[in-house]
Amino acid sequence: MDIGPTELIVILLIIVVLFGVGRLSKIGGELGGAIREFRKGLSGDEVEQAEKPPQGSGE
């Protein structure tokens, strides 16, 4: 039971009717920004860990 192009169009139309075009674009923009921040956070952690030397007791 695959979803064909006709079913996808119907689902998209229902979503547009429920949320409206303006709100849908706002949701898409926020989702894209969240994904970008998530990816930046993941790569930032790796960079910070690689740059920081291990902390010893220094005694």
PQR file with spaces between the fields and no chain letter, atoms N, CA, C, O and H, PARSE charges and radii, in Angstrom:
ATOM       1  N    MET     1       0.844   -1.185    0.000 -0.4000 1.5000
ATOM       2  CA   MET     1       0.000    0.000    0.000 -0.0000 2.0000
ATOM       3  C    MET     1       0.885    1.242    0.000  0.5500 1.7000
ATOM       4  O    MET     1       1.156    1.819    1.053 -0.5500 1.4000
ATOM       5  N    ASP     2       1.327    1.643   -1.164 -0.4000 1.5000
ATOM       6  CA   ASP     2       2.183    2.811   -1.309 -0.0000 2.0000
ATOM       7  C    ASP     2       1.336    4.071   -1.451  0.5500 1.7000
ATOM       8  O    ASP     2       0.188    4.028   -1.893 -0.5500 1.4000
ATOM       9  H    ASP     2       1.107    1.175   -2.019  0.4000 1.0000
ATOM      10  N    ILE     3       1.934    5.188   -1.066 -0.4000 1.5000
ATOM      11  CA   ILE     3       1.274    6.477   -1.241 -0.0000 2.0000
ATOM      12  C    ILE     3       1.729    7.042   -2.576  0.5500 1.7000
ATOM      13  O    ILE     3       2.922    7.256   -2.795 -0.5500 1.4000
ATOM      14  H    ILE     3       2.867    5.223   -0.707  0.4000 1.0000
ATOM      15  N    GLY     4       0.793    7.276   -3.450 -0.4000 1.5000
ATOM      16  CA   GLY     4       1.101    7.792   -4.780 -0.0000 2.0000
ATOM      17  C    GLY     4       1.066    9.306   -4.806  0.5500 1.7000
ATOM      18  O    GLY     4       0.800    9.945   -3.788 -0.5500 1.4000
ATOM      19  H    GLY     4      -0.175    7.102   -3.272  0.4000 1.0000
ATOM      20  N    PRO     5       1.334    9.883   -5.971 -0.5600 1.5000
ATOM      21  CA   PRO     5       1.345   11.339   -6.096  0.2800 2.0000
ATOM      22  C    PRO     5      -0.025   11.969   -5.844  0.5500 1.7000
ATOM      23  O    PRO     5      -0.109   13.078   -5.317 -0.5500 1.4000
ATOM      24  N    THR     6      -1.080   11.279   -6.213 -0.4000 1.5000
ATOM      25  CA   THR     6      -2.427   11.818   -5.986 -0.0000 2.0000
ATOM      26  C    THR     6      -2.713   11.940   -4.497  0.5500 1.7000
ATOM      27  O    THR     6      -3.247   12.953   -4.046 -0.5500 1.4000
ATOM      28  H    THR     6      -1.011   10.378   -6.642  0.4000 1.0000
ATOM      29  N    GLU     7      -2.362   10.917   -3.738 -0.4000 1.5000
ATOM      30  CA   GLU     7      -2.581   10.952   -2.297 -0.0000 2.0000
ATOM      31  C    GLU     7      -1.746   12.045   -1.637  0.5500 1.7000
ATOM      32  O    GLU     7      -2.217   12.715   -0.718 -0.5500 1.4000
ATOM      33  H    GLU     7      -1.929   10.094   -4.105  0.4000 1.0000
ATOM      34  N    LEU     8      -0.504   12.229   -2.100 -0.4000 1.5000
ATOM      35  CA   LEU     8       0.346   13.281   -1.542 -0.0000 2.0000
ATOM      36  C    LEU     8      -0.235   14.666   -1.796  0.5500 1.7000
ATOM      37  O    LEU     8      -0.167   15.538   -0.930 -0.5500 1.4000
ATOM      38  H    LEU     8      -0.121   11.685   -2.846  0.4000 1.0000
ATOM      39  N    ILE     9      -0.803   14.870   -2.977 -0.4000 1.5000
ATOM      40  CA   ILE     9      -1.420   16.157   -3.301 -0.0000 2.0000
ATOM      41  C    ILE     9      -2.626   16.406   -2.408  0.5500 1.7000
ATOM      42  O    ILE     9      -2.812   17.519   -1.914 -0.5500 1.4000
ATOM      43  H    ILE     9      -0.858   14.161   -3.681  0.4000 1.0000
ATOM      44  N    VAL    10      -3.444   15.389   -2.196 -0.4000 1.5000
ATOM      45  CA   VAL    10      -4.617   15.532   -1.330 -0.0000 2.0000
ATOM      46  C    VAL    10      -4.183   15.853    0.094  0.5500 1.7000
ATOM      47  O    VAL    10      -4.768   16.727    0.734 -0.5500 1.4000
ATOM      48  H    VAL    10      -3.293   14.485   -2.597  0.4000 1.0000
ATOM      49  N    ILE    11      -3.169   15.161    0.599 -0.4000 1.5000
ATOM      50  CA   ILE    11      -2.670   15.416    1.959 -0.0000 2.0000
ATOM      51  C    ILE    11      -2.133   16.838    2.064  0.5500 1.7000
ATOM      52  O    ILE    11      -2.401   17.524    3.051 -0.5500 1.4000
ATOM      53  H    ILE    11      -2.693   14.451    0.080  0.4000 1.0000
ATOM      54  N    LEU    12      -1.382   17.291    1.066 -0.4000 1.5000
ATOM      55  CA   LEU    12      -0.842   18.650    1.061 -0.0000 2.0000
ATOM      56  C    LEU    12      -1.963   19.685    1.054  0.5500 1.7000
ATOM      57  O    LEU    12      -1.883   20.685    1.768 -0.5500 1.4000
ATOM      58  H    LEU    12      -1.165   16.734    0.264  0.4000 1.0000
ATOM      59  N    LEU    13      -3.001   19.460    0.261 -0.4000 1.5000
ATOM      60  CA   LEU    13      -4.137   20.389    0.225 -0.0000 2.0000
ATOM      61  C    LEU    13      -4.846   20.459    1.571  0.5500 1.7000
ATOM      62  O    LEU    13      -5.240   21.540    2.008 -0.5500 1.4000
ATOM      63  H    LEU    13      -3.066   18.648   -0.319  0.4000 1.0000
ATOM      64  N    ILE    14      -5.012   19.323    2.228 -0.4000 1.5000
ATOM      65  CA   ILE    14      -5.652   19.302    3.550 -0.0000 2.0000
ATOM      66  C    ILE    14      -4.818   20.092    4.552  0.5500 1.7000
ATOM      67  O    ILE    14      -5.368   20.844    5.357 -0.5500 1.4000
ATOM      68  H    ILE    14      -4.693   18.445    1.874  0.4000 1.0000
ATOM      69  N    ILE    15      -3.500   19.930    4.512 -0.4000 1.5000
ATOM      70  CA   ILE    15      -2.618   20.658    5.428 -0.0000 2.0000
ATOM      71  C    ILE    15      -2.696   22.157    5.170  0.5500 1.7000
ATOM      72  O    ILE    15      -2.731   22.945    6.115 -0.5500 1.4000
ATOM      73  H    ILE    15      -3.053   19.319    3.858  0.4000 1.0000
ATOM      74  N    VAL    16      -2.725   22.560    3.899 -0.4000 1.5000
ATOM      75  CA   VAL    16      -2.822   23.980    3.561 -0.0000 2.0000
ATOM      76  C    VAL    16      -4.146   24.553    4.045  0.5500 1.7000
ATOM      77  O    VAL    16      -4.183   25.675    4.550 -0.5500 1.4000
ATOM      78  H    VAL    16      -2.697   21.919    3.132  0.4000 1.0000
ATOM      79  N    VAL    17      -5.228   23.804    3.899 -0.4000 1.5000
ATOM      80  CA   VAL    17      -6.535   24.281    4.351 -0.0000 2.0000
ATOM      81  C    VAL    17      -6.558   24.409    5.872  0.5500 1.7000
ATOM      82  O    VAL    17      -7.104   25.377    6.401 -0.5500 1.4000
ATOM      83  H    VAL    17      -5.197   22.893    3.489  0.4000 1.0000
ATOM      84  N    LEU    18      -5.975   23.449    6.577 -0.4000 1.5000
ATOM      85  CA   LEU    18      -5.989   23.483    8.036 -0.0000 2.0000
ATOM      86  C    LEU    18      -5.124   24.604    8.603  0.5500 1.7000
ATOM      87  O    LEU    18      -5.560   25.319    9.505 -0.5500 1.4000
ATOM      88  H    LEU    18      -5.531   22.662    6.147  0.4000 1.0000
ATOM      89  N    PHE    19      -3.925   24.768    8.096 -0.4000 1.5000
ATOM      90  CA   PHE    19      -2.987   25.721    8.679 -0.0000 2.0000
ATOM      91  C    PHE    19      -2.945   27.056    7.955  0.5500 1.7000
ATOM      92  O    PHE    19      -2.607   28.066    8.573 -0.5500 1.4000
ATOM      93  H    PHE    19      -3.571   24.188    7.362  0.4000 1.0000
ATOM      94  N    GLY    20      -3.267   27.101    6.699 -0.4000 1.5000
ATOM      95  CA   GLY    20      -3.144   28.324    5.923 -0.0000 2.0000
ATOM      96  C    GLY    20      -1.734   28.470    5.379  0.5500 1.7000
ATOM      97  O    GLY    20      -0.781   27.937    5.946 -0.5500 1.4000
ATOM      98  H    GLY    20      -3.541   26.280    6.197  0.4000 1.0000
ATOM      99  N    VAL    21      -1.609   29.193    4.277 -0.4000 1.5000
ATOM     100  CA   VAL    21      -0.317   29.310    3.600 -0.0000 2.0000
ATOM     101  C    VAL    21       0.676   30.103    4.450  0.5500 1.7000
ATOM     102  O    VAL    21       1.840   29.715    4.555 -0.5500 1.4000
ATOM     103  H    VAL    21      -2.383   29.626    3.816  0.4000 1.0000
ATOM     104  N    GLY    22       0.241   31.193    5.050 -0.4000 1.5000
ATOM     105  CA   GLY    22       1.146   32.031    5.843 -0.0000 2.0000
ATOM     106  C    GLY    22       1.706   31.303    7.045  0.5500 1.7000
ATOM     107  O    GLY    22       2.906   31.353    7.316 -0.5500 1.4000
ATOM     108  H    GLY    22      -0.704   31.508    4.964  0.4000 1.0000
ATOM     109  N    ARG    23       0.839   30.635    7.753 -0.4000 1.5000
ATOM     110  CA   ARG    23       1.278   29.910    8.944 -0.0000 2.0000
ATOM     111  C    ARG    23       2.159   28.724    8.564  0.5500 1.7000
ATOM     112  O    ARG    23       3.100   28.385    9.282 -0.5500 1.4000
ATOM     113  H    ARG    23      -0.136   30.594    7.534  0.4000 1.0000
ATOM     114  N    LEU    24       1.851   28.101    7.440 -0.4000 1.5000
ATOM     115  CA   LEU    24       2.636   26.954    6.977 -0.0000 2.0000
ATOM     116  C    LEU    24       4.060   27.376    6.629  0.5500 1.7000
ATOM     117  O    LEU    24       5.010   26.658    6.943 -0.5500 1.4000
ATOM     118  H    LEU    24       1.087   28.377    6.857  0.4000 1.0000
ATOM     119  N    SER    25       4.218   28.530    5.987 -0.4000 1.5000
ATOM     120  CA   SER    25       5.566   28.999    5.655 -0.0000 2.0000
ATOM     121  C    SER    25       6.334   29.381    6.913  0.5500 1.7000
ATOM     122  O    SER    25       7.546   29.181    6.986 -0.5500 1.4000
ATOM     123  H    SER    25       3.447   29.113    5.733  0.4000 1.0000
ATOM     124  N    LYS    26       5.638   29.928    7.901 -0.4000 1.5000
ATOM     125  CA   LYS    26       6.281   30.275    9.172 -0.0000 2.0000
ATOM     126  C    LYS    26       6.758   29.014    9.885  0.5500 1.7000
ATOM     127  O    LYS    26       7.866   28.982   10.422 -0.5500 1.4000
ATOM     128  H    LYS    26       4.653   30.091    7.842  0.4000 1.0000
ATOM     129  N    ILE    27       5.931   27.988    9.890 -0.4000 1.5000
ATOM     130  CA   ILE    27       6.303   26.717   10.524 -0.0000 2.0000
ATOM     131  C    ILE    27       7.502   26.109    9.806  0.5500 1.7000
ATOM     132  O    ILE    27       8.418   25.599   10.451 -0.5500 1.4000
ATOM     133  H    ILE    27       5.032   28.015    9.454  0.4000 1.0000
ATOM     134  N    GLY    28       7.502   26.158    8.481 -0.4000 1.5000
ATOM     135  CA   GLY    28       8.626   25.622    7.708 -0.0000 2.0000
ATOM     136  C    GLY    28       9.923   26.365    7.996  0.5500 1.7000
ATOM     137  O    GLY    28      10.981   25.749    8.122 -0.5500 1.4000
ATOM     138  H    GLY    28       6.758   26.572    7.957  0.4000 1.0000
ATOM     139  N    GLY    29       9.841   27.678    8.097 -0.4000 1.5000
ATOM     140  CA   GLY    29      11.027   28.478    8.404 -0.0000 2.0000
ATOM     141  C    GLY    29      11.575   28.178    9.787  0.5500 1.7000
ATOM     142  O    GLY    29      12.787   28.072    9.974 -0.5500 1.4000
ATOM     143  H    GLY    29       8.981   28.178    7.994  0.4000 1.0000
ATOM     144  N    GLU    30      10.678   28.042   10.758 -0.4000 1.5000
ATOM     145  CA   GLU    30      11.113   27.727   12.118 -0.0000 2.0000
ATOM     146  C    GLU    30      11.721   26.336   12.198  0.5500 1.7000
ATOM     147  O    GLU    30      12.705   26.120   12.904 -0.5500 1.4000
ATOM     148  H    GLU    30       9.693   28.128   10.606  0.4000 1.0000
ATOM     149  N    LEU    31      11.135   25.400   11.475 -0.4000 1.5000
ATOM     150  CA   LEU    31      11.673   24.039   11.461 -0.0000 2.0000
ATOM     151  C    LEU    31      13.063   24.015   10.829  0.5500 1.7000
ATOM     152  O    LEU    31      13.964   23.344   11.333 -0.5500 1.4000
ATOM     153  H    LEU    31      10.335   25.576   10.901  0.4000 1.0000
ATOM     154  N    GLY    32      13.237   24.738    9.736 -0.4000 1.5000
ATOM     155  CA   GLY    32      14.551   24.816    9.092 -0.0000 2.0000
ATOM     156  C    GLY    32      15.595   25.442   10.003  0.5500 1.7000
ATOM     157  O    GLY    32      16.731   24.973   10.069 -0.5500 1.4000
ATOM     158  H    GLY    32      12.506   25.283    9.326  0.4000 1.0000
ATOM     159  N    GLY    33      15.211   26.500   10.705 -0.4000 1.5000
ATOM     160  CA   GLY    33      16.136   27.140   11.643 -0.0000 2.0000
ATOM     161  C    GLY    33      16.512   26.219   12.786  0.5500 1.7000
ATOM     162  O    GLY    33      17.666   26.191   13.214 -0.5500 1.4000
ATOM     163  H    GLY    33      14.288   26.881   10.652  0.4000 1.0000
ATOM     164  N    ALA    34      15.549   25.469   13.278 -0.4000 1.5000
ATOM     165  CA   ALA    34      15.830   24.533   14.370 -0.0000 2.0000
ATOM     166  C    ALA    34      16.778   23.428   13.920  0.5500 1.7000
ATOM     167  O    ALA    34      17.673   23.032   14.666 -0.5500 1.4000
ATOM     168  H    ALA    34      14.612   25.491   12.930  0.4000 1.0000
ATOM     169  N    ILE    35      16.586   22.934   12.712 -0.4000 1.5000
ATOM     170  CA   ILE    35      17.468   21.884   12.188 -0.0000 2.0000
ATOM     171  C    ILE    35      18.877   22.431   12.011  0.5500 1.7000
ATOM     172  O    ILE    35      19.852   21.750   12.328 -0.5500 1.4000
ATOM     173  H    ILE    35      15.858   23.256   12.105  0.4000 1.0000
ATOM     174  N    ARG    36      18.992   23.667   11.502 -0.4000 1.5000
ATOM     175  CA   ARG    36      20.309   24.290   11.328 -0.0000 2.0000
ATOM     176  C    ARG    36      21.024   24.449   12.665  0.5500 1.7000
ATOM     177  O    ARG    36      22.209   24.136   12.779 -0.5500 1.4000
ATOM     178  H    ARG    36      18.200   24.220   11.245  0.4000 1.0000
ATOM     179  N    GLU    37      20.304   24.937   13.679 -0.4000 1.5000
ATOM     180  CA   GLU    37      20.902   25.112   15.002 -0.0000 2.0000
ATOM     181  C    GLU    37      21.311   23.777   15.602  0.5500 1.7000
ATOM     182  O    GLU    37      22.349   23.683   16.257 -0.5500 1.4000
ATOM     183  H    GLU    37      19.342   25.191   13.586  0.4000 1.0000
ATOM     184  N    PHE    38      20.514   22.754   15.387 -0.4000 1.5000
ATOM     185  CA   PHE    38      20.839   21.425   15.896 -0.0000 2.0000
ATOM     186  C    PHE    38      22.127   20.914   15.264  0.5500 1.7000
ATOM     187  O    PHE    38      23.006   20.405   15.958 -0.5500 1.4000
ATOM     188  H    PHE    38      19.671   22.831   14.855  0.4000 1.0000
ATOM     189  N    ARG    39      22.235   21.048   13.954 -0.4000 1.5000
ATOM     190  CA   ARG    39      23.450   20.594   13.261 -0.0000 2.0000
ATOM     191  C    ARG    39      24.664   21.399   13.703  0.5500 1.7000
ATOM     192  O    ARG    39      25.748   20.846   13.895 -0.5500 1.4000
ATOM     193  H    ARG    39      21.520   21.461   13.389  0.4000 1.0000
ATOM     194  N    LYS    40      24.478   22.717   13.866 -0.4000 1.5000
ATOM     195  CA   LYS    40      25.580   23.558   14.308 -0.0000 2.0000
ATOM     196  C    LYS    40      26.006   23.169   15.724  0.5500 1.7000
ATOM     197  O    LYS    40      27.196   23.171   16.043 -0.5500 1.4000
ATOM     198  H    LYS    40      23.599   23.166   13.710  0.4000 1.0000
ATOM     199  N    GLY    41      25.048   22.842   16.555 -0.4000 1.5000
ATOM     200  CA   GLY    41      25.358   22.410   17.913 -0.0000 2.0000
ATOM     201  C    GLY    41      26.116   21.101   17.934  0.5500 1.7000
ATOM     202  O    GLY    41      27.043   20.927   18.725 -0.5500 1.4000
ATOM     203  H    GLY    41      24.082   22.840   16.296  0.4000 1.0000
ATOM     204  N    LEU    42      25.729   20.188   17.075 -0.4000 1.5000
ATOM     205  CA   LEU    42      26.438   18.906   17.019 -0.0000 2.0000
ATOM     206  C    LEU    42      27.874   19.093   16.555  0.5500 1.7000
ATOM     207  O    LEU    42      28.794   18.541   17.159 -0.5500 1.4000
ATOM     208  H    LEU    42      24.976   20.330   16.433  0.4000 1.0000
ATOM     209  N    SER    43      28.077   19.853   15.505 -0.4000 1.5000
ATOM     210  CA   SER    43      29.438   20.054   15.001 -0.0000 2.0000
ATOM     211  C    SER    43      30.234   20.942   15.947  0.5500 1.7000
ATOM     212  O    SER    43      31.453   20.794   16.038 -0.5500 1.4000
ATOM     213  H    SER    43      27.330   20.302   15.014  0.4000 1.0000
ATOM     214  N    GLY    44      29.588   21.851   16.644 -0.4000 1.5000
ATOM     215  CA   GLY    44      30.277   22.715   17.602 -0.0000 2.0000
ATOM     216  C    GLY    44      30.820   21.940   18.778  0.5500 1.7000
ATOM     217  O    GLY    44      31.908   22.247   19.266 -0.5500 1.4000
ATOM     218  H    GLY    44      28.598   21.971   16.569  0.4000 1.0000
ATOM     219  N    ASP    45      30.091   20.941   19.246 -0.4000 1.5000
ATOM     220  CA   ASP    45      30.563   20.117   20.353 -0.0000 2.0000
ATOM     221  C    ASP    45      31.836   19.389   19.976  0.5500 1.7000
ATOM     222  O    ASP    45      32.772   19.320   20.774 -0.5500 1.4000
ATOM     223  H    ASP    45      29.208   20.692   18.849  0.4000 1.0000
ATOM     224  N    GLU    46      31.883   18.849   18.778 -0.4000 1.5000
ATOM     225  CA   GLU    46      33.063   18.106   18.338 -0.0000 2.0000
ATOM     226  C    GLU    46      34.266   19.029   18.236  0.5500 1.7000
ATOM     227  O    GLU    46      35.374   18.644   18.610 -0.5500 1.4000
ATOM     228  H    GLU    46      31.124   18.905   18.131  0.4000 1.0000
ATOM     229  N    VAL    47      34.063   20.248   17.733 -0.4000 1.5000
ATOM     230  CA   VAL    47      35.166   21.193   17.583 -0.0000 2.0000
ATOM     231  C    VAL    47      35.671   21.618   18.952  0.5500 1.7000
ATOM     232  O    VAL    47      36.881   21.665   19.174 -0.5500 1.4000
ATOM     233  H    VAL    47      33.163   20.561   17.429  0.4000 1.0000
ATOM     234  N    GLU    48      34.760   21.931   19.879 -0.4000 1.5000
ATOM     235  CA   GLU    48      35.168   22.352   21.213 -0.0000 2.0000
ATOM     236  C    GLU    48      35.932   21.255   21.930  0.5500 1.7000
ATOM     237  O    GLU    48      36.929   21.543   22.592 -0.5500 1.4000
ATOM     238  H    GLU    48      33.777   21.893   19.699  0.4000 1.0000
ATOM     239  N    GLN    49      35.502   20.018   21.820 -0.4000 1.5000
ATOM     240  CA   GLN    49      36.173   18.917   22.489 -0.0000 2.0000
ATOM     241  C    GLN    49      37.552   18.686   21.893  0.5500 1.7000
ATOM     242  O    GLN    49      38.477   18.326   22.621 -0.5500 1.4000
ATOM     243  H    GLN    49      34.693   19.784   21.282  0.4000 1.0000
ATOM     244  N    ALA    50      37.716   18.880   20.599 -0.4000 1.5000
ATOM     245  CA   ALA    50      39.006   18.664   19.957 -0.0000 2.0000
ATOM     246  C    ALA    50      39.992   19.774   20.324  0.5500 1.7000
ATOM     247  O    ALA    50      41.191   19.518   20.430 -0.5500 1.4000
ATOM     248  H    ALA    50      36.964   19.173   20.008  0.4000 1.0000
ATOM     249  N    GLU    51      39.505   21.001   20.518 -0.4000 1.5000
ATOM     250  CA   GLU    51      40.381   22.128   20.819 -0.0000 2.0000
ATOM     251  C    GLU    51      40.796   22.168   22.282  0.5500 1.7000
ATOM     252  O    GLU    51      41.900   22.622   22.584 -0.5500 1.4000
ATOM     253  H    GLU    51      38.530   21.209   20.432  0.4000 1.0000
ATOM     254  N    LYS    52      39.957   21.714   23.196 -0.4000 1.5000
ATOM     255  CA   LYS    52      40.265   21.780   24.619 -0.0000 2.0000
ATOM     256  C    LYS    52      41.217   20.657   25.010  0.5500 1.7000
ATOM     257  O    LYS    52      40.952   19.489   24.724 -0.5500 1.4000
ATOM     258  H    LYS    52      39.060   21.345   22.951  0.4000 1.0000
ATOM     259  N    PRO    53      42.329   21.006   25.665 -0.5600 1.5000
ATOM     260  CA   PRO    53      43.206   19.941   26.166  0.2800 2.0000
ATOM     261  C    PRO    53      42.566   19.282   27.380  0.5500 1.7000
ATOM     262  O    PRO    53      41.763   19.912   28.068 -0.5500 1.4000
ATOM     263  N    PRO    54      42.901   18.044   27.653 -0.5600 1.5000
ATOM     264  CA   PRO    54      42.340   17.380   28.831  0.2800 2.0000
ATOM     265  C    PRO    54      42.764   18.111   30.094  0.5500 1.7000
ATOM     266  O    PRO    54      43.918   18.514   30.236 -0.5500 1.4000
ATOM     267  N    GLN    55      41.822   18.276   31.003 -0.4000 1.5000
ATOM     268  CA   GLN    55      42.118   18.989   32.240 -0.0000 2.0000
ATOM     269  C    GLN    55      42.664   18.016   33.271  0.5500 1.7000
ATOM     270  O    GLN    55      42.007   17.040   33.636 -0.5500 1.4000
ATOM     271  H    GLN    55      40.884   17.948   30.888  0.4000 1.0000
ATOM     272  N    GLY    56      43.854   18.292   33.725 -0.4000 1.5000
ATOM     273  CA   GLY    56      44.471   17.454   34.749 -0.0000 2.0000
ATOM     274  C    GLY    56      44.408   18.147   36.095  0.5500 1.7000
ATOM     275  O    GLY    56      43.960   19.289   36.199 -0.5500 1.4000
ATOM     276  H    GLY    56      44.387   19.084   33.429  0.4000 1.0000
ATOM     277  N    SER    57      44.859   17.451   37.121 -0.4000 1.5000
ATOM     278  CA   SER    57      44.822   18.031   38.458 -0.0000 2.0000
ATOM     279  C    SER    57      45.946   19.041   38.646  0.5500 1.7000
ATOM     280  O    SER    57      45.826   19.928   39.491 -0.5500 1.4000
ATOM     281  H    SER    57      45.223   16.524   37.036  0.4000 1.0000
ATOM     282  N    GLY    58      47.036   18.938   37.885 -0.4000 1.5000
ATOM     283  CA   GLY    58      48.113   19.902   37.947 -0.0000 2.0000
ATOM     284  C    GLY    58      48.957   19.789   39.197  0.5500 1.7000
ATOM     285  O    GLY    58      49.763   20.680   39.467 -0.5500 1.4000
ATOM     286  H    GLY    58      47.133   18.218   37.198  0.4000 1.0000
ATOM     287  N    GLU    59      48.805   18.750   39.955 -0.4000 1.5000
ATOM     288  CA   GLU    59      49.570   18.597   41.197 -0.0000 2.0000
ATOM     289  C    GLU    59      50.829   17.846   40.978  0.5500 1.7000
ATOM     290  O    GLU    59      51.591   17.628   41.921 -0.5500 1.4000
ATOM     291  H    GLU    59      48.151   18.026   39.736  0.4000 1.0000
